[in-house]
Amino acid sequence: MFMGNLELLALNLPLIPYIAKVLSIPRNFLIPVTLFFTLMGGYIGRNNTTELLILVGFGVCATALKFADYPLTPLLIGFLWVGLDGE
């Protein structure tokens, strides 16, 4: 793992200016592209439409909680805690 981290460090340091240019992409283009790749990645994982519905459901839930000024960090820690206990 140490060697992999060193390799990523060597690869990412020269790429920092190019990665930072992603921030200059307008949101009205970046958000649909991100959603497309997220949904495609979720579907390609197991070719199951139910997982897409779960993904969209969690996204809608997280957005609603964000608009309600609910801190999402404790929610994420709770999901991880329950996920680790369930196995």
C-alpha positions in Angstrom: 0.0 0.0 0.0 2.9 2.3 0.7 4.3 1.8 -2.8 0.9 2.5 -4.3 0.6 5.8 -2.4 4.0 6.8 -3.5 3.1 6.1 -7.1 -0.2 8.1 -6.8 1.8 10.9 -5.3 4.2 10.9 -8.2 1.4 10.8 -10.8 -0.9 13.4 -9.1 1.5 16.1 -8.3 2.1 17.1 -11.9 -1.6 16.8 -12.7 -2.8 19.2 -10.0 -3.2 22.2 -12.4 -5.3 20.1 -14.8 -7.5 18.6 -12.1 -8.1 22.1 -10.7 -9.5 23.2 -14.1 -12.5 21.0 -13.4 -13.7 23.8 -11.1 -13.9 26.1 -14.1 -16.5 23.9 -15.8 -20.0 25.4 -15.5 -22.3 23.6 -13.1 -25.1 23.3 -15.7 -22.8 21.0 -17.7 -20.9 19.3 -14.8 -23.9 18.1 -12.8 -25.7 16.2 -15.6 -22.4 14.5 -16.6 -21.7 13.5 -13.0 -25.2 12.1 -12.6 -24.9 10.2 -15.9 -21.7 8.5 -14.9 -23.0 7.8 -11.3 -26.1 6.1 -12.6 -24.2 4.2 -15.3 -21.7 3.0 -12.6 -24.5 2.0 -10.3 -26.2 0.0 -13.1 -23.1 -1.6 -14.6 -22.2 -3.0 -11.1 -24.9 -5.7 -11.2 -27.2 -4.8 -14.0 -30.0 -4.3 -11.5 -32.6 -1.5 -11.8 -33.4 -1.7 -8.1 -30.0 -0.5 -7.2 -30.6 2.6 -9.4 -33.8 3.3 -7.5 -32.0 3.0 -4.2 -29.2 5.3 -5.4 -31.8 7.9 -6.5 -33.7 7.5 -3.3 -30.7 8.1 -1.1 -29.8 11.1 -3.3 -33.2 12.6 -2.9 -33.1 11.9 0.9 -29.7 13.6 1.2 -30.8 16.6 -0.8 -33.9 17.0 1.4 -31.8 16.8 4.5 -29.3 19.3 3.2 -32.1 21.8 2.4 -33.4 21.2 6.0 -30.0 22.2 7.3 -29.5 18.7 8.8 -25.8 17.8 9.2 -25.0 14.9 6.9 -21.9 13.8 8.6 -23.6 12.0 11.5 -26.0 10.4 9.0 -23.1 9.1 7.0 -21.3 7.8 10.1 -24.6 6.1 11.1 -24.9 4.4 7.7 -21.3 3.1 7.9 -21.8 1.9 11.5 -24.9 0.0 10.7 -23.3 -1.4 7.5 -20.3 -2.7 9.5 -22.5 -4.2 12.2 -24.7 -6.0 9.6 -21.8 -8.1 8.2 
